[in-house]
Amino acid sequence: MRVHICAVGRIRNGPEAALIDDYRTRFDRTGRALSLGPLALHEIDDRKGGWEAEASGLERAVPKGAVTVALDERGDRLTSPELADRIARWRDEGAGDLAFLIGGADGLAPHLRRGTGGALSLGRMVWPHKLARVMLCEQLYRAASILGGLPYHRD
Ligand SMILES: C[S@@+](CC[C@H](N)C(=O)[O-])C[C@H]1O[C@@H](n2cnc3c(N)ncnc32)[C@H](O)[C@@H]1O
Protein backbone atom coordinates (compact mmCIF):
# COMPACT_ATOMS: atom_id res chain seq x y z
CA MET A 1 0.00 0.00 0.00
CA ARG A 2 1.47 3.33 -1.08
CA VAL A 3 1.28 6.10 1.50
CA HIS A 4 0.88 9.79 0.66
CA ILE A 5 1.02 13.00 2.63
CA CYS A 6 -0.93 15.73 0.84
CA ALA A 7 -0.12 18.97 2.62
CA VAL A 8 -0.68 22.67 2.14
CA GLY A 9 2.57 24.66 2.14
CA ARG A 10 6.09 24.00 0.99
CA ILE A 11 8.95 22.94 3.23
CA ARG A 12 12.29 23.53 1.50
CA ASN A 13 15.18 23.55 3.92
CA GLY A 14 15.57 23.69 7.65
CA PRO A 15 15.09 21.38 10.60
CA GLU A 16 11.61 20.20 9.64
CA ALA A 17 12.79 19.16 6.15
CA ALA A 18 15.70 17.21 7.64
CA LEU A 19 13.43 15.38 10.10
CA ILE A 20 10.85 14.59 7.43
CA ASP A 21 13.55 13.18 5.14
CA ASP A 22 14.96 11.07 7.96
CA TYR A 23 11.60 9.55 9.04
CA ARG A 24 10.54 9.09 5.44
CA THR A 25 13.71 7.15 4.64
CA ARG A 26 13.26 5.02 7.76
CA PHE A 27 9.59 4.40 6.94
CA ASP A 28 10.40 3.35 3.37
CA ARG A 29 13.17 1.01 4.54
CA THR A 30 11.06 -0.60 7.28
CA GLY A 31 7.85 -0.64 5.27
CA ARG A 32 9.28 -2.45 2.25
CA ALA A 33 9.04 -5.90 3.85
CA LEU A 34 5.55 -5.07 5.13
CA SER A 35 4.04 -4.01 1.80
CA LEU A 36 3.91 -0.42 3.06
CA GLY A 37 5.22 2.55 1.13
CA PRO A 38 6.89 4.28 -0.44
CA LEU A 39 5.86 7.47 1.30
CA ALA A 40 5.18 10.25 -1.20
CA LEU A 41 4.85 13.93 -0.34
CA HIS A 42 2.53 16.21 -2.34
CA GLU A 43 2.78 19.90 -1.49
CA ILE A 44 0.02 22.36 -2.34
CA ASP A 45 0.85 26.04 -2.82
CA ASP A 46 -0.51 28.19 0.00
CA ARG A 47 0.31 31.54 -1.57
CA LYS A 48 -2.66 32.01 -3.86
CA GLY A 49 -6.35 31.30 -3.96
CA GLY A 50 -7.21 30.83 -0.28
CA TRP A 51 -9.12 28.00 1.32
CA GLU A 52 -11.04 26.87 -1.77
CA ALA A 53 -7.90 26.69 -3.95
CA GLU A 54 -6.09 24.79 -1.21
CA ALA A 55 -9.00 22.36 -0.91
CA SER A 56 -9.09 21.63 -4.65
CA GLY A 57 -5.29 21.31 -4.72
CA LEU A 58 -5.51 18.72 -1.95
CA GLU A 59 -8.31 16.86 -3.72
CA ARG A 60 -6.28 16.75 -6.95
CA ALA A 61 -3.24 15.39 -5.07
CA VAL A 62 -5.13 12.43 -3.57
CA PRO A 63 -4.84 9.32 -5.78
CA LYS A 64 -8.16 7.98 -7.09
CA GLY A 65 -9.68 5.44 -4.71
CA ALA A 66 -7.28 6.18 -1.86
CA VAL A 67 -8.33 5.79 1.76
CA THR A 68 -8.11 9.35 3.09
CA VAL A 69 -7.35 10.47 6.63
CA ALA A 70 -7.61 14.13 7.63
CA LEU A 71 -5.17 15.48 10.19
CA ASP A 72 -7.31 17.56 12.51
CA GLU A 73 -7.03 18.37 16.19
CA ARG A 74 -10.72 17.42 16.58
CA GLY A 75 -10.09 13.96 15.11
CA ASP A 76 -9.60 10.55 16.73
CA ARG A 77 -6.92 10.40 19.41
CA LEU A 78 -5.25 7.04 18.87
CA THR A 79 -2.32 5.35 20.54
CA SER A 80 0.59 4.53 18.24
CA PRO A 81 -0.26 0.78 18.23
CA GLU A 82 -3.88 1.68 17.35
CA LEU A 83 -2.68 3.73 14.38
CA ALA A 84 -0.43 0.85 13.33
CA ASP A 85 -3.43 -1.54 13.53
CA ARG A 86 -5.57 0.75 11.37
CA ILE A 87 -2.83 1.04 8.75
CA ALA A 88 -2.38 -2.76 8.71
CA ARG A 89 -6.16 -3.22 8.36
CA TRP A 90 -6.38 -0.89 5.33
CA ARG A 91 -3.40 -2.67 3.77
CA ASP A 92 -4.91 -6.11 4.45
CA GLU A 93 -8.27 -5.02 3.04
CA GLY A 94 -6.47 -4.28 -0.23
CA ALA A 95 -6.24 -0.49 -0.25
CA GLY A 96 -3.72 0.54 -2.92
CA ASP A 97 -3.19 4.03 -1.54
CA LEU A 98 -3.53 5.70 1.83
CA ALA A 99 -3.46 9.51 1.87
CA PHE A 100 -3.10 11.81 4.88
CA LEU A 101 -4.28 15.42 4.45
CA ILE A 102 -2.70 18.34 6.33
CA GLY A 103 -4.12 21.86 6.10
CA GLY A 104 -2.36 25.22 6.04
CA ALA A 105 -2.54 28.21 8.41
CA ASP A 106 -6.35 28.31 8.17
CA GLY A 107 -6.74 24.55 8.51
CA LEU A 108 -8.61 22.16 6.22
CA ALA A 109 -11.84 23.20 4.53
CA PRO A 110 -14.81 21.76 6.49
CA HIS A 111 -15.67 19.12 3.88
CA LEU A 112 -12.10 17.72 4.10
CA ARG A 113 -11.94 17.47 7.88
CA ARG A 114 -13.01 13.83 7.87
CA GLY A 115 -11.82 11.42 5.19
CA THR A 116 -13.02 7.95 4.19
CA GLY A 117 -10.56 6.66 6.81
CA GLY A 118 -11.63 9.23 9.40
CA ALA A 119 -9.70 12.02 11.08
CA LEU A 120 -6.54 11.74 13.13
CA SER A 121 -5.63 14.06 16.00
CA LEU A 122 -2.08 14.67 17.19
CA GLY A 123 -3.53 16.00 20.44
CA ARG A 124 -6.01 18.74 21.25
CA MET A 125 -3.51 21.56 20.82
CA VAL A 126 -2.97 23.11 17.39
CA TRP A 127 0.49 22.60 15.86
CA PRO A 128 2.08 24.50 12.99
CA HIS A 129 1.54 22.55 9.78
CA LYS A 130 5.29 21.92 9.41
CA LEU A 131 5.46 20.27 12.83
CA ALA A 132 2.26 18.32 12.15
CA ARG A 133 3.99 16.91 9.05
CA VAL A 134 7.11 15.96 11.03
CA MET A 135 5.01 14.29 13.75
CA LEU A 136 2.94 12.36 11.22
CA CYS A 137 6.12 11.09 9.48
CA GLU A 138 7.49 9.96 12.84
CA GLN A 139 4.23 8.17 13.68
CA LEU A 140 4.25 6.44 10.29
CA TYR A 141 7.77 5.20 10.91
CA ARG A 142 6.73 4.17 14.45
CA ALA A 143 3.71 2.29 13.03
CA ALA A 144 5.94 0.44 10.55
CA SER A 145 8.40 -0.44 13.31
CA ILE A 146 5.53 -1.78 15.48
CA LEU A 147 4.17 -3.87 12.59
CA GLY A 148 7.68 -5.10 11.79
CA GLY A 149 8.42 -6.04 15.40
CA LEU A 150 11.37 -3.62 15.72
CA PRO A 151 12.39 -2.43 19.20
CA TYR A 152 11.74 1.30 18.45
CA HIS A 153 8.36 1.71 20.15
CA ARG A 154 8.11 1.01 23.87
CA ASP A 155 4.79 1.10 25.73
C1 LIG B 1 -1.95 25.59 11.91
S1 LIG B 1 -2.96 24.18 11.75
C2 LIG B 1 -4.53 24.93 11.32
C3 LIG B 1 -5.39 25.16 12.48
C4 LIG B 1 -6.75 25.69 12.13
N1 LIG B 1 -7.12 26.65 13.10
C5 LIG B 1 -7.83 24.61 12.10
O1 LIG B 1 -8.90 24.89 12.58
O2 LIG B 1 -7.64 23.53 11.56
C6 LIG B 1 -2.45 23.49 10.21
C7 LIG B 1 -2.79 22.03 10.00
O3 LIG B 1 -1.95 21.24 10.83
C8 LIG B 1 -2.63 20.05 11.21
N2 LIG B 1 -2.70 20.02 12.67
C9 LIG B 1 -2.34 21.00 13.54
N3 LIG B 1 -2.54 20.61 14.80
C10 LIG B 1 -3.02 19.34 14.75
C11 LIG B 1 -3.41 18.38 15.73
N4 LIG B 1 -3.36 18.63 17.01
N5 LIG B 1 -3.86 17.18 15.29
C12 LIG B 1 -3.91 16.89 13.96
N6 LIG B 1 -3.56 17.77 13.01
C13 LIG B 1 -3.12 18.98 13.38
C14 LIG B 1 -4.02 20.10 10.59
O4 LIG B 1 -4.06 19.39 9.37
C15 LIG B 1 -4.20 21.60 10.34
O5 LIG B 1 -5.10 21.85 9.27
The ligand as an SDF file (V2000), in Angstrom:
LIG
                    3D

 27 29  0  0  0  0  0  0  0  0999 V2000
   -1.9480   25.5860   11.9070 C   0  0  0  0  0  0  0  0  0  0  0  0
   -2.9590   24.1800   11.7480 S   0  0  0  0  0  0  0  0  0  0  0  0
   -4.5320   24.9310   11.3250 C   0  0  0  0  0  0  0  0  0  0  0  0
   -5.3870   25.1570   12.4810 C   0  0  0  0  0  0  0  0  0  0  0  0
   -6.7520   25.6910   12.1350 C   0  0  0  0  0  0  0  0  0  0  0  0
   -7.1220   26.6490   13.0990 N   0  0  0  0  0  0  0  0  0  0  0  0
   -7.8250   24.6110   12.1010 C   0  0  0  0  0  0  0  0  0  0  0  0
   -8.8950   24.8860   12.5790 O   0  0  0  0  0  0  0  0  0  0  0  0
   -7.6380   23.5250   11.5630 O   0  0  0  0  0  0  0  0  0  0  0  0
   -2.4520   23.4860   10.2080 C   0  0  0  0  0  0  0  0  0  0  0  0
   -2.7900   22.0300   10.0040 C   0  0  0  0  0  0  0  0  0  0  0  0
   -1.9500   21.2390   10.8260 O   0  0  0  0  0  0  0  0  0  0  0  0
   -2.6300   20.0550   11.2130 C   0  0  0  0  0  0  0  0  0  0  0  0
   -2.6980   20.0250   12.6690 N   0  0  0  0  0  0  0  0  0  0  0  0
   -2.3410   20.9970   13.5390 C   0  0  0  0  0  0  0  0  0  0  0  0
   -2.5430   20.6100   14.8020 N   0  0  0  0  0  0  0  0  0  0  0  0
   -3.0240   19.3440   14.7480 C   0  0  0  0  0  0  0  0  0  0  0  0
   -3.4110   18.3810   15.7270 C   0  0  0  0  0  0  0  0  0  0  0  0
   -3.3600   18.6340   17.0110 N   0  0  0  0  0  0  0  0  0  0  0  0
   -3.8550   17.1830   15.2940 N   0  0  0  0  0  0  0  0  0  0  0  0
   -3.9110   16.8890   13.9630 C   0  0  0  0  0  0  0  0  0  0  0  0
   -3.5590   17.7720   13.0050 N   0  0  0  0  0  0  0  0  0  0  0  0
   -3.1210   18.9760   13.3770 C   0  0  0  0  0  0  0  0  0  0  0  0
   -4.0230   20.1040   10.5850 C   0  0  0  0  0  0  0  0  0  0  0  0
   -4.0560   19.3860    9.3720 O   0  0  0  0  0  0  0  0  0  0  0  0
   -4.1970   21.6010   10.3360 C   0  0  0  0  0  0  0  0  0  0  0  0
   -5.1040   21.8500    9.2680 O   0  0  0  0  0  0  0  0  0  0  0  0
  1  2  1  0
  2  3  1  0
  2 10  1  0
  3  4  1  0
  4  5  1  0
  5  6  1  0
  5  7  1  0
  7  8  2  0
  7  9  1  0
 10 11  1  0
 11 12  1  0
 11 26  1  0
 12 13  1  0
 13 14  1  0
 13 24  1  0
 14 15  1  0
 14 23  1  0
 15 16  2  0
 16 17  1  0
 17 18  1  0
 17 23  2  0
 18 19  1  0
 18 20  2  0
 20 21  1  0
 21 22  2  0
 22 23  1  0
 24 25  1  0
 24 26  1  0
 26 27  1  0
M  CHG  2   2   1   9  -1
M  END
$$$$
